[in-house]
Amino acid sequence: MRTAAALLASLLCLTWTWAQGESGEVIGNANIQEDGGKRNISPDIWAELKELRDMAIEQKVELRNSKSKIEKLEQENTAVQARLSGSESKNAVLETRMSSSEIEVEELKRENADRPKVAFSASLTDAGHVGPFNTDITLKFSKVFTNIGQAYSPTTGIFTAPVRGVYYFRFTLRDNRASSWIGAKLYHNDERLMLNDDYSTPTSYAYAIVANALALQLEKGDVVRIDLGASHGVFDDSNDHTTFSGFLLFPL
């Protein structure tokens, strides 16, 4: 199929041929007629014009379709860009959250590193019976299992708070003698907070146990100890029946 440019060129050629009719040449679709000894050239341009018009219409339709395709592609491109922009926004939010989380983790690590670590646990002795005595004595739990922070002294039996905070303490005492008293007093500085005692029955399998626990708010330098009451006894051996433990819950 000829293009519109080719048809225009053909029409120009035919027009030139008609204008040169005197020369007696016939070109293209020109019809030659004689009239009174003269030749008239009347080119048949109607078919060419129709074909040119049809081509113009066809090209117009193709152009319209091309514009529609271009518009559709532009819309799709806009949608893709919008999705990409949304993804970039989400990624930015996630990166911000991750950065915040990393900062929080680092802060927690620093806080944990700076936070004092205090915990101890010890049993009384392998020697067996301790007491009774005529006066109260401070029990020295000499078999230390754990003493992180070195706040507990096995030589004195006294715990000294290294920082201001809330601490948790627990103790268990046992005696296996018949018809005897066992008793424990927990002191915060010079203030007695607890008195726990028990009496064993007069049988060969008698034993008595006292146990308790509490949380205390302590100032730096405060002390906590357990005293065995006068006329009371306690028992411990390698099985560690009699114990004293404590740790820092959180500083203040």
CORRARA-V488918 format. One record per backbone hydrogen bond with DSSP energy under -0.5 kcal/mol. CO is the residue of the C=O (numbers start at 1). NH is the residue of the N-H. If there is no record, write none. Layout:
co->{CO CO}
nh->{NH NH}
This chain:
co->{3 4 5 6 7 8 9 10 11 12 13 14 15 16 18 20 21 27 29 31 33 35 38 38 40 40 41 42 43 45 46 47 48 49 50 51 52 53 54 55 56 57 58 59 60 61 62 63 64 65 66 67 68 69 70 71 72 73 74 75 76 77 78 79 80 81 82 83 84 85 86 87 88 89 90 91 92 93 94 95 96 97 98 99 100 101 102 103 104 105 106 107 108 109 110 111 116 118 119 120 121 121 122 123 124 127 128 130 133 137 137 139 140 142 143 146 147 148 151 152 153 153 153 158 159 161 164 165 165 166 166 167 168 169 170 171 172 173 174 175 177 180 181 182 183 184 185 185 186 186 187 187 188 190 191 191 194 196 198 201 201 203 208 210 212 214 216 216 218 219 222 223 224 225 226 227 227 228 229 232 234 235 236 237 241 242 243 244 245 246 247 247 250}
nh->{7 8 9 10 11 12 13 14 15 16 17 18 19 20 21 23 24 30 44 42 40 38 35 40 33 42 43 31 45 49 50 51 52 53 54 55 56 57 58 59 60 61 62 63 64 65 66 67 68 69 70 71 72 73 74 75 76 77 78 79 80 81 82 83 84 85 86 87 88 89 90 91 92 93 94 95 96 97 98 99 100 101 102 103 104 105 106 107 108 109 110 111 112 113 114 115 118 248 148 246 145 146 244 143 142 129 236 234 231 139 228 141 142 144 123 121 150 119 160 154 156 157 158 153 224 221 252 167 218 249 250 216 247 214 245 212 243 210 235 208 180 200 233 198 229 196 187 227 193 194 189 225 191 192 188 193 186 184 182 179 203 206 175 173 171 169 167 218 165 222 161 189 159 187 139 185 229 137 232 132 130 174 128 240 243 124 172 122 170 120 168 249 166}
